[in-house]
Amino acid sequence: MIREHAQKLRIDFNAIAAGAAFIAAGTSLGALWYMSKQIEISNSGVAAQVSQAIGQELVEINKSFLDHPELWKYFYQGQPIQPEDSNFPRVMALADMHLDFFDGFDDEHVRKIAGMEEGGKYWVLWAKYFEDLFRTAPALCLRLSQTKVWYTETITALWDAHCANATHWRLPAGNPPSNMDLKPKTISTSQLST
């Protein structure tokens, strides 16, 4: 009788342990599902912030054209810029803003936005915008020719495709920029800390 009772207790204990394991597994699965939903929400929040930052950068670039409409021709009408031009420093600064904006698209957070993955419908539209601007903005070709080492392969590929063999952006021989030093400088680490 004691043996039977002990065996029954073992069976009851095993059933309780199996039930507890089943409940723990269910709770773990529920927790994993909840965590995945939280990550999804977090990612959508990051995507919204990235989208907002892209929009804000484009607004800043467009404000430059509103404040200085005379610069429009250097970016959208194919007008080359010469160092003697009084707009040269401003055009080069605006070219830097464009290049930095373009380069920001080569980011994993941007690529996680729906439609912004490689070949996605929005990515294709932005890529077309970048390509068109490289065709109509000799200033971008000029500035990128001097700063290619600062940018990702995505941007330098645009230079290769639209600027490398083009002549519309090149400065006349012997005519380096006189009012703005555009050559990248090499500095040592010790110079950074001083």
HELIX and SHEET records of a PDB file:
HELIX    1   1 ILE A    2  ASP A   67  1                                  66    
HELIX    2   2 PRO A   69  LEU A   71  5                                   3    
HELIX    3   3 TRP A   72  TYR A   76  1                                   5    
HELIX    4   4 PHE A   88  ASP A  103  1                                  16    
HELIX    5   5 GLU A  108  ARG A  111  1                                   4    
HELIX    6   6 LYS A  121  THR A  136  1                                  16    
HELIX    7   7 PRO A  138  THR A  147  1                                  10    
HELIX    8   8 LYS A  148  TRP A  150  5                                   3    
HELIX    9   9 GLU A  153  HIS A  162  1                                  10    
HELIX   10  10 THR A  189  SER A  193  1                                   5    
END                                                                             
